[in-house]
Amino acid sequence: MFEKIDVDGAGAHPLYRFLRNKAKGVLGTETIQWNFTKFLINRMGEVAARFSPSAEPADLEKHIEKLL
């Protein structure tokens, strides 16, 4: 995706509606608080995990290795 899209609200892009629904945030919220929220998707196209914007890429390494 190379154009600006909405990730929350009624006009949210279908991809982000799917991601938000499958991987809830803190306290079960669906909203994406900041644009660096990360989602890890497995080979079957299922959401395996959701990470906060403050998560560093290195923090995802063990989760990615588990999926390989």
Contacts in CASP RR format, 6 or more apart in sequence:
PFRMAT RR
TARGET T0000
AUTHOR 0000-0000-0000
METHOD contacts of the structure
MODEL  1
MFEKIDVDGAGAHPLYRFLRNKAKGVLGTETIQWNFTKFLINRMGEVAAR
FSPSAEPADLEKHIEKLL
1 13 0 8 1.000
1 15 0 8 1.000
5 12 0 8 1.000
5 13 0 8 1.000
5 16 0 8 1.000
6 12 0 8 1.000
6 13 0 8 1.000
6 16 0 8 1.000
7 13 0 8 1.000
7 16 0 8 1.000
7 20 0 8 1.000
7 32 0 8 1.000
7 35 0 8 1.000
8 16 0 8 1.000
8 20 0 8 1.000
8 31 0 8 1.000
8 32 0 8 1.000
12 20 0 8 1.000
16 32 0 8 1.000
18 47 0 8 1.000
19 39 0 8 1.000
19 47 0 8 1.000
19 50 0 8 1.000
20 30 0 8 1.000
20 31 0 8 1.000
20 32 0 8 1.000
21 30 0 8 1.000
22 46 0 8 1.000
22 47 0 8 1.000
23 39 0 8 1.000
23 47 0 8 1.000
23 49 0 8 1.000
23 50 0 8 1.000
24 30 0 8 1.000
24 50 0 8 1.000
25 50 0 8 1.000
26 52 0 8 1.000
33 53 0 8 1.000
34 53 0 8 1.000
35 53 0 8 1.000
36 53 0 8 1.000
37 50 0 8 1.000
37 51 0 8 1.000
37 52 0 8 1.000
37 53 0 8 1.000
38 50 0 8 1.000
38 51 0 8 1.000
38 52 0 8 1.000
38 53 0 8 1.000
38 55 0 8 1.000
38 60 0 8 1.000
39 47 0 8 1.000
39 49 0 8 1.000
39 50 0 8 1.000
39 51 0 8 1.000
40 47 0 8 1.000
40 48 0 8 1.000
40 49 0 8 1.000
40 50 0 8 1.000
40 51 0 8 1.000
40 60 0 8 1.000
40 63 0 8 1.000
40 64 0 8 1.000
40 67 0 8 1.000
41 47 0 8 1.000
41 48 0 8 1.000
42 48 0 8 1.000
42 67 0 8 1.000
43 67 0 8 1.000
48 63 0 8 1.000
48 67 0 8 1.000
49 60 0 8 1.000
49 63 0 8 1.000
51 59 0 8 1.000
51 60 0 8 1.000
END
